[in-house]
Amino acid sequence: MSLPSALIIKAPGTNRDGDVAFALELAGAAPRVVLTGELATDPNPIDDAQLLVIAGGFSHADALGAGRLFALELQLALSDRLAAFIERGRPVIGICNGFQALVRTGLLPGNDHRVALAHNESGHFQCRWVQLQPASTRCVWTAGLTELIDCPIAHGEGRLVCDDATFDHLVANDQIALTYWGDNPNGSRAAIAGICDSTGVVLGLMPHPENHVVPSQFPRHDRRGGLGLALFQQGVAHAKET
């Protein structure tokens, strides 16, 4: 049986695509990395993929704001293809800069409710390990997960902000996919680390689960929680069904 195909989209400045590819291989997928510029010329690889990752890093050096140019490229070249991909129920995950890009495109958290990813409350870049609590049964990437997940963060603009109506909508529709456990590193509202769209197939999160997919990646011998690999395994399992 062939492995489900996973497409990793990167932009100039993206630096986590290799880590994501390794995570997807461990999770049982066949990953392929492509640049946004390549997809603008030939978008067909999206149609052939069963799972899509918007990789993290510092796309275009975050020159005009985190994820802004990345999102613009996705909108101009791939808007219809991305919408069709999601309509087919195929899983999408945007990590860190990829999360920022998905929010800016409007693919998260939905058409009628918006959030923003603002500068960290501390006012400076945060690079350290955190623990995540899976919180959504709607999200295909977290459904069924209960164990805390250890993974690092590396961002300066990861504080999720929204108005009361949007927050209430996210809560009521089970779209808060992941929360920070024990420590809120950037001041996000309600310690939100990741959200999903209304269908549950699109997940965006600020931490980097691709950097803890084998136990030896954790910096201390007394590893506390689970591997970030669990998220990718959930996504791959869903991709096999689509």
N, C-alpha and C positions, 0 to 999 in steps of 0.2 A: 504494500500500500504506500502511495506517495505521501510525503509530508505536506502539510498545508503550507502554502506560500505566504511569506510575510514580506511586505515592502517597507523599507525604512527610508523616509524622506529626510534629507539633510540640506542645509543651506551653507554658503560660505561662512565659516566660523563655527559651525557645529562641531562638537568634539566628543560626543558620546555615542555616535552611531556604531562604532566597533564594539562597545560594551553591550549595546542593545542586541547586536547580531549574536554575540556570544550567549546572552540570556535566552534568546529565542531558540537557538540551537539546542540548549539544554532543556528547554521546554517542549521540544519536539517539532519545531517548525523549520522551514527552509528559508532563511532570510536573504534579501537582496537590498543593497544600499544604492540609492539614486539621488542625484542632485535635483533641486527644483528646476534648474535650467534645462536639464535633460528631459524632465517631464513636460516642460513647456513646449519642447520640440516634438516629443512623442509621449503623450499621456497614456498610451495603451497599457503599460505595466500596472496601472492602478486597476484596470478592469480585470486583469488576470490574477490579482492578489486576493487572498482570503483574509488577510489581517494587515493593518496599516499602523505604522509608528511614525509620529512626528518627533524626531530626536532632539535632545537637549544640547546645550552649549551656549555660545554667544553669537548667534546668527548675525552676520553683517556687523559684528563687533557691538551690537546693540546701539549703533550710532544714533538712531532717531528714536530710541526707546526700546525696551526689551521686547523682542518678538515682532516689532512693527513691520519691518521690511519682509520678514519671513511670512507673516500673515498676508501682506500685500501680494507677494508672489503666488501664494496658494490661492488667493481669491481671483487674481487675474488669469492664471493659467489653468486652474484645476477646480474651480468652484462647482461646476456642474458634475464633474466626475466624482468629487468628494460627496456631494449630496446623494448621487446615485449609489455610491458605495455604502453609505449609511442606510439608505432606504432598503437595501438588500439585507440588512441586519448584520453586516460584517463588522467586526470589532476594530475600533480605532483608539489609540492611546497617544496622548501628547505629554511629554515629560519636560518639566522645567521650562526652558525656552519654547518647547513645543506646546506646553500648556498655555503659555502667554500668547502664542500664535493662534491657537484654537479659540481662545476667548476673543481675540481681536477680529477673527473672521466671523464671529457670531455663531460658530458651531457649538459653543458652550456658553452658558448653560442651556440656551434655548432661544427661540425667536422672540419671545415676549418678555423675557427677564434677563437682565444683564448683570454681570459682576465685573470687577476690575482687579488687577494685580498691581498693587501700589508698592512704593518703597518700604522696605522693612521698617518696623517701628523703631528699631535701634538706630536707624540712619546709616547703617553700614552693611557691607557684604557679610553673609553668614555662611560658613563652611564647617559643618560638624555633623555628628551622627544624631539621629532622632529616632523615636519610636512612633509607629503608626498603628491606629486601630481601624480595621475594616468596619464600615458603618452602614453599608447599603446592600440590600438584597435585590434591588432593581438593577444595579450595575453588574454586568456580566463579568467584569474583571475582579469583583470583590464578593459576589454572591457565594455563600457557603464558607467564606474565610472567617475565622474567629481569633486566630493567634495573632498577637502583636508582631509587627514587622519592623526589623531594624534596617535602616538605610541612611545614607548621608544626604544632606542638603548642600547646595552651592548656588546661592542666588542673592541678589541685592534688591530685587523687586518681586517678592513672593507673598506679600501680605494681601490676603483676599478681603476685599471690601464690597459691600452691597447695602442697599437700603433695606428697611424692615420688610417691605412687601416682597422683595426678591428673596430675602432670607426665609421668610415664612413659606414661600413657594417651594424653595429647595427642600425644606424640612418636610412639608406636606407630601411632596412627590418622591421622597426617598432618594434625592439626588446628591446628598452629601455622602460621598463614597468613602472618604478616609479623613480621620482627624488625628492631630498630634496628641500623643499620650504623655502626660506628665510634664510636658514643657512645650510652650508655644513659641517657637524660635523667631517668628517674624511679626507676631501680633495679629494674625489672621482672625477674622470674626469667628467666634465659637471654635477656635483652634482648627479651622478647616484646612486640610492639606490637599484635598482633591475632590472634584465634583464630576458628575456624569450628566449627560444630556437626558431628555425626557424618555428616550427609547432604552437607555441603559447600555448602549453599545459603545458610546464615546466617553472615554475617561480622560480627564486632565489632572495632573498632580505635580506639585513642585519638587518633592524629594526624588531621589534617583534610585529606584529599586533595582535597576540594572547593575548597580555597583555593589550589590550583596546577593549574589546568586550561588556562591559556594561559601561554606563556613570560614575558610581561610581568609576571606576578604574583610572579616570583622577584625578591628584592631586590638581587641582584648580577648584573652583566652576564655573568659566567662561570658560567652555570648548569651544575651538575655532573651531576645525574641526570635521570630522566624525569618526566613529568607525572603527577599524581594522576588525570588524566583516564583513564588506562589501566584503572584499577580499574572505573570506571563503564562504560567500553566493554565490559569483560568481563561485567559484570552485565547490561547491556542485551542483549548478544548471547545470553546464556543465556535472558533473558526472552522473546526472540523464539521460542525453541524450546518454550516451555511453554504 
